[in-house]
Amino acid sequence: MKGAHLAILVALSFTALSSAAVAQTDGAEVYKRCTGCHKSTGVGVPGYSPPLAGHMPNIEEMPGGRIYLIQVLLHGLKGEIRVDGQRFDAGMPAFDDLGDGEAAAVLNLALKNWGNDRLLPKDHKTIAPEEVRIQRENKLTAEQVYTMREKLGLK
């Protein structure tokens, strides 16, 4: 009987820890840092910061696009870009202070909100913290990330 109680306590402890981990990686909470530029609806600011809505899934499904999105978040982006014919030149600051789980959570939130979920392929897999950790090891500058953008064929 004591063994069963111990097993239940252990299971409850793991559940509590898992819930705490999920709370720590709440993409909506992390995204609050992004709303000044990308707005709560992901539409961005014309001429300043590009929309995430209707745009991120197109990048994510490109070969190398998933890595690029992670790199933009971690290392920033410096250089003029165009999205749907509109020019944006604010640049993106590096958010290298985010933990791997936080970075994955906010990227997944942006990929699945504002109608983006309808643009993702059916076999889409969420970005895992491990993918962020691996990309974090590539110490890039915002200018180098911009070069990645060009290599993807994005303007």
N, C-alpha and C positions, 0 to 999 in steps of 0.2 A: 504494500500500500504506500509506504514511504517513497519507494522508487517511482510510482506513478505520479505522486505529488511533485516530486523533484522534476520529472520529465515535463509536467505541465508548467511548472515555474520557469524552467529553461525555455520552453516554447514561447511563453508569454514574454520573457525577457528579449528573445530574438525578435518577436513581433514589435515590441516597443522600440528596440534599436532600429529596426527597419523603418518604422514610421518616423522616427527622428531623422534618419538619413534622408527620407523622401522630403520631409519638411525643410531640411537644410538645402536641398537641391530643387526648390520650388522655382520653376522657370518664370512664373508670373512675378515673384518677388524680385528676382534678379533683373527682369525686364524693366522694372521701374527705373533703373539706371539708364535705360535706352530711350525712354519716352520723350526726353527733351528734344531729341533729334528725329526719332522715327515715329513719334506720337503713339498714343495708346492703341490706335487702330492700325499701326504699321504702314501708314500712308506716306510717311516722311514729310519733308518740307521742300516745296518746289525750289529748285536752284541751289539748295543747300545740302539736304540729306535725302538719299534715295528711298523709295518705298521698299519695304520688305514684302508687303502684300502683293501677291501676283508675280513676284520676281524671284524669291529665294528658291522655290522648287525647280525653276528652270535652270538655275546654276547647279543645284545639288545633284541633278540627274546627269550633268555633263561629266565625261571622264575627267577626273581630277577636281571636279567642282566641290565635292564634299570636303576634301582636304582644304581647298581654297577658303570655304566658309569658316572653317575652324581657324585657319591662319588669320583671316581678317579680324575675327573676334579677339584672338590672342595677341596679335602683333600690330593691328591697325592697318590703315590703308592711306597712302598719300599719293594724290594725283587726281586729275579730272577724270570723271567717269560719265558714261551716258547710259541711261536706262529708259527704254521705250522712247528714244529720240530726245529725251530731256537731259540737259547737262547738270552735273552736280560737282561741286568743288570744295566742300567743307572738309573732306578727309574724315577718317575714322580713327579715334584714339585707340590705343592698345588697352585691352582689358585683361592683361596678364596677371592681375591680382585675383581673378576668379579661380576658384578651385576647379578641378577637372569635372566634377559632378555639376557644379553651378554652370560652367560653360556649356556642357552637353545639354543641360536642362533648358537654358535660354535659347540655344540653337533649335532644339526640338520644339519649343513653344512657338518660335517664329515660323518654323516649317509647317506647323499644323494649325495655325490660326489665320484669321482674316480671309478665309476661303482657300488658303494655300493647301489645305488637306485634300481638296478636290483635284489639285494639280499634281499631286505626288503619284508615282506609280503604285500599283496595288501591292507590289512586293517590297515597298519602302521599309527600310529598317531604321529605327531611331539611332541617333548618334550616341554612342556609349562613352562614358568617362574615359575608358581606356584609349579610345581613338584620340581624344583630346590630349591625354598624357603623352602619347606617341608624337603628336604634332608639336607639342610644347617643346620637345627636345630640339626642334629645328628653330634655332634662334635667328629669326628674320627681322629685318627692318620693315617699316611700313612701305618703303620704296620697293623692296624685294617682293612684298606681297602684291604690289601694283604690277610688277613684272609677271607674276603668276597669272594675274587677271588677263594681261595681254596674251599670254601663251594659251589661255583658254579660248581666245578669240573674242573676249568681251572688250568693249570699248570704254 
